[in-house]
Amino acid sequence: MKELIDTGNLPKHIAVIMDGNGRWAQNQGAARIFGHRNAIQAVREVTEGCAELGVSFLTLYAFSTENWARPEFEVRALMELLVQSIRNELPTMLKNNVRLDTIGDINSLPGRCQRQLAEAIEETKHNTGLNLILALGYSGKWDIVQATKKLAEEVQKGVLAPGEINEELMAASLSTKDRPEVDLMLRTGGDHRISNFLLWQLAYAELYFYEDLFWPDFRREHLYEAIMAYQNRERRFGKTGEQIKANSAK
């Protein structure tokens, strides 16, 4: 399937909602955390698959602001799993030239998680391949609100006039600044929604939903499937199909 992909027409930025870990575990009569542990291979598959193809940015929705409302024991287990996973996967990231970064309210995470993330980010900062971004303590609404506060402070200081605020300034104030908007968003688990994920950055993204696939079962072939579907779509960005074809012919 990989050989059918047009490497000259890859999405520059792929985002993933990794859904279905708990249901996958429950279907096997196990606790939800069992699903989270078995999802690590899926993270490895999508990361290595993107790196091999030449995708520039991959953002994974690892922990939302709403996830703090889950049972305390599950949250603790998720945080411990995060620390272990980053430590264990760091050699592979270095081998594959992957640069790690994060978005979200990182200060809301336990100190141990913050330290492990900071160490991994520092060790991979000179890598020039895939940019792997973990969305942690993140939500799209949180991101827009914190960006609005930054701009309001600039207005209050007299550095910025309200009339000067535009899309470019808003985008530069988001936690995703210096990164391109999302081209392709994937979601496993069967639900057809974006769940407060990258609300601004998904404005013109192509969305791909897997009907009968839970995240722990995700493999590289599923990534290829979504990319091929993406390449068969016409991205118009508000224009007509005729305009797109005319511009392509130039």
C-alpha positions, 0 to 999 in steps of 0.5 A, a space after each residue: 500500500 505504501 508504494 501507492 502513495 504520491 510522496 510529492 503530495 503528502 500532508 505537511 501536518 497530520 493530527 491524530 485523535 487517538 480514541 478507543 483505548 478504554 473500549 478496546 480494553 473493555 472488549 477484552 474484559 480488562 481495565 481501561 489502563 490496559 488499553 492505554 498501555 497497548 496503545 504505545 505500539 500504535 503511537 510508534 507505528 504512526 510516528 515511524 510511518 510519518 517519519 519514513 514518508 517524509 511528513 513534517 509535523 505530527 500532532 497527537 492528542 495525548 491528554 485533553 483538559 477534559 481528561 482531568 475529569 476522569 477517575 483519579 487512578 486512571 489519570 495517575 496511571 496515564 501520567 506514569 505511562 507518559 513518563 515511562 513511554 517518553 523515557 523508553 522511546 527516546 532512543 528510537 526518536 534519536 535514531 529516527 531523527 524525530 524532534 519532540 515538542 509539546 503544546 498545552 498547559 504543561 504546567 498542569 502536569 505533575 512535576 515528574 512528567 514536566 521534567 521528563 518532557 523537558 529532558 526529551 525535548 532538549 535531547 531531540 531539539 537538534 533533530 531535523 526530521 519529523 516534528 512530533 508534537 504531544 498535545 498535553 493538558 490541551 484543548 482548542 478552546 483553552 488555546 484560543 482563550 490563552 491567545 486572546 489574553 495575550 493579545 488583550 495584554 498587548 492592547 492594554 499596554 498600548 503596544 497593539 491597537 484593537 483594530 490591528 488584531 487579525 488572523 496572523 496575530 491570533 495564529 502567532 499567539 496560539 500554542 501552535 505558532 511557527 507550525 503549519 495548520 493541519 492538512 489531515 486529521 485522523 480519528 480512530 474509535 468510530 466517533 465523528 467529531 473533533 472533541 475540542 482539538 486544534 479548533 483554529 488549526 483544523 479550519 481547512 483540514 481534511 478529516 478521516 474517521 475510522 469506523 471500526 478501528 480502536 487506537 491500540 489496533 492502529 498500524 502503518 497501513 491505516 496511516 497509508 489508507 488515510 493519506 491515499 484518501 487525502 490525495 484523492 480529495 480536492 482541497 478548495 479552501 473556499 474556491 471553486 473546483 474550476 479555480 483550483 484546476 485553473 491554478 494547477 494548470 499554470 
